[in-house]
Amino acid sequence: MESVNVETKDEVLQRHRNEKKDMQCKIQSMKKSVAKGDRKKKKEVAEQTAEIEAKLKQKHLEELSTFTAEDEEPSLIKHLQEVQISDTVPKVSRAEKRRSKKVTQMKERQALIEEHDIKNIGGTRHIETQTLVKKLKNIGLVIYDIPSDGNCLYSAIVHQLKEVCGQTFTVLDIRVKTSDFLKSNKDDFIPYLSHPDTGEMLTDQQFNEYCDQVANSVQWGGEIELRALSHIFKIPIKVIQAEGSDITIGIEYTNSNKTLILVFHRHMYGLGEHYNSVCLI
């Protein structure tokens, strides 16, 4: 019988290093191919590179999950530290400096997320993520990471509207639309909102303040906002979760033949509840 060549932990880590370096080279090449001033192409490339990074991360997480926490944690943390590759795009203006700073912050956040993934192999967050990964894989999807900055629900909706409907919005656009819709349909939504301290239904003034926070802050969004968004865009929104059944909001719009899909995490990287988006495998 022909023997099967099973990679050792160190061989997997080395291959991951090589794959990440190859990915960075590919991304740099894609960035350099964009003509100066071509904002549309630059945005397209940014979306493509984000998807490439998300898929590679997903692949590596699945492969690393086969090792035990005791065997892999020290090597993996060292591995993550070694493969952080800096973006060498020249900084020639304030705008580019701001963009560079944002990229750096995102890389630091990604490193922190991966470190949490490693430390919690076998823990609640890891089990939840692996359950979601398997559920999504069965329908040809992978998790598309959304920053945990208070805008996660709105950012995930922005990504899904672009992917599913070809519509482009900013997070602020979505927040303002949600706030305006809530205000215009107060009687439908106010019974489902209560004051966090007293537990009583909001007064008219408190409801207006809530809506203003939706539009002008990084207040976390939930089911109320999802229901509003489903009505605004007249499209169902499916929320995939590891625990319990998946939820579809806006079933009255199922004849639209399109559905926005979000992933709900209850135990996300020590940050509490979180929404991610999805993309095709």
N, C-alpha and C positions, 0 to 999 in steps of 0.2 A: 504493500500500500504506500502510495506517495505521501511523504510527510508534509504537514502544513506548517508553513513558516509563520509563527506567531511573534509579533513584535514585542520586545521587552519594553518596560516603562521608559528607560533611557532612550531607546530607539524611537519611541513615539514622540517624546519630547524634542529630540533632535529633528525629526521630520516636521514637527509643528514649527520649530524655529525657521527651518528652510521655507516652509509654505508661507509663513508670515512675511519673510524677507521677499519672497517672490511676489507676494501680493502687494507689498509696498512699492516694489519696482514697477509693477503693472499700474498701480494707482498714480505714481509720479509720471509715468509715460502718458496716461490718460489726461492728466492735468496739463502737461506741456503741449498736448495736441490742440488745446483750446486757444483760439485766436484772441489776442488782447482786445478787451472791450466787448466780447461776445457773451453777454450776461446769460442769455437763454441757454447756450451750449454749456456754460460754466455750471449753471444750476442742474442741467441734465447729468453732467459728469459727476457732480457732487452726490446726486441721488443714486447713480449707478455705483459709485465707490462705497457709499454707505451700505448698499445692499450686498456688495461683495464682502465687505468686512463682517456684516451680520451673518451671512451664510457660512463663512469660514469659522467664525466664533462658535456657531451652532454645531458645526461638524467636530470641532475640537472638544467641545463640552461633552458631546455624545461619546467620543473616544476615551476621554479621560474618566468618564463615569464608570468605566469597567475596572478601574483600580480602586483599592481600598484607601480610605483617608489616611491611615497610618503609614502606608507605603509611599504615598505620593505627595503629601502636603509639603514637606521641606523642599523637594526637588521642583515641584510646580511653582512655588513662590519664587524660587531662584530663577526658574524658567521665565516667569512673567517679567521679572526685573530685567532679564537679559534681552528680551525681545522688544522692549519699548524703543521704537525708532522715531527719532525726531523728524518733524516736517521741516525741510530746508528751504521752503519758499521765501525769497527775499522780502524784507520788510522795508518798503520805501514810502509808505504814507501812513497817516493815522488810521485810516479805514482798514488798511491791511494789517496794522498792528493789532487793532481790535479783533479782526478775524483770526489772526494768529493766536491771540490770547484765548479766544473761544475754543479754537482747535486744541490748544494745550489743556484747557480745562476739561474738555470732553475726553481727551486721552487719559488724563488723571482719573476721571470718573470711571472710565472703562477699566483701567487697571484695578481700581478699588472694587468694582463689581466682580471682576474675575477672581480677585483675592477672596472676596466673600464667598464666591461659588466654591472655591477650593476648601476654605475653612469649614464650610457647611455641608460637605459631601456626607450624605447619610442623614442630614438634618432636615428640618421642616421645609426650608426654602428650596433646598436641592431636590427633595422629593417632589415638591409642587412643580418646580421647573421641568423635571424629567417627565412628569405626568402630562404637562402641557405640550412638551416637545413631541411625545408619542401621539397625542390626540391630533395635533396639527399635521404631523407627518402622514397620518392616515388619510388626510384630505389634501395632501400636496402642498402644505404651507409650512413656513418657519416663522419664528418670532422675529419681528423687526423692532429693535430696541428704541425706546422713546426716553428722553431725559426725564429724570425724576425731579422736576423743578417747580411742581405745583400746577404745571400746564399739561400734564401727561395725557389727560383725557382729550383735551382740545388739540394737542399736537398729534395724537393718534387719529383723531377724526380728520385733521388736515391731510395726513398721509393717506388715509383710506379714500378720501374724496378724490385725491390726485390719482391713486392707483385704480380705483373702481370706476369713477365717473369722468376722469380727465379734467376735473375742476381744480383750480388753484386758488387757495385762500391762505391768509396768515392766521396765526393763533388769535391775534387781536380781532380780526374779522369774525372769527367763529365765536369768540367771547361776546362781542357786541351784539351779534345776531341772537345769541342765546338769551342775553339780558333783555333785549327788546321784546323777544317773543314771550318771555316769562311775564314781563310787565303788561303786555297786551292781553295775556290770558291768565291774569291773577287768580280769578275764581277757580280755575282748573288746577292750579298748582299750590296755592297757599294752604289748603287743608293738609298737604303732605309735608309741610315744613314746620319745624318747632324751634323754639328758642333753646340754645344749647345749655343754658343755666337753669331755666324754669321748667322746660319741657312743654310749655304752653304754645298754642298756635301763635304765629307771628302777627303783630299788629300791622296795619297798612304801612306805617312808617318803617317798621322793621323789615317788612317785605321789600320795600323800595331800596332800603340800605343793602339788603341781601343781593338784589339784582345789580346794584351799582358795584358791589364787590365782584360779582361775576364778570362784569365788563372791565373793571379797572384794577384788578389785583391778580395775584397768583393763587387765589382761593381754589382749592381742590374741587373738581367736579364729580358728580355721582349720577345716580339713576334719574333724578329730576332733570338734570341737564341733558342726559341722553334722550329722555322722552321728548324734551323740547327740540333737540337737534333732529330727531327722527321726523317730527312734524315739519320743521323748517325745510328740510331737504326732501321730504316725502319719500323716505327710503327706510327699510328695516335696518336695525343695527343688532348684530348678533354678538353676544359677549360670551366668549369661551372661558371656562374656569375649570380648575382641577377638582374642586370639591363641589358635589352636587351637579345638577343638570345645567347645561348651557341655557342662556336666556336670550330670547329674541324680543326686542322692543320695536314697536311699530309694525305689528303683524298685518295691520290694515293696508300696508303698502307693499305686500309681497308680490303683487302683480307688476311691480316695477322691474322684475327680473334681475335686480342688482341688490346686493346686501353689503353693508359695511361690517367688517369683522374686527373686533377688538379682543385682546387677551387680558383677563383680569387676574392679578396676582394679589393674594392676601398677605403673603409673607415675602415681600420683595427687598432683599439686601438690607434688612434691618430698618427699612424706611417705611414699613407699613404697607397699606394698600397702594396699588399702582396699576396703570393701564399701559399696555404695549400694543403695537399694531402688528400686522402680519404681511408677508410677501410670499410669492410663489417659490417653491424649491428650485 
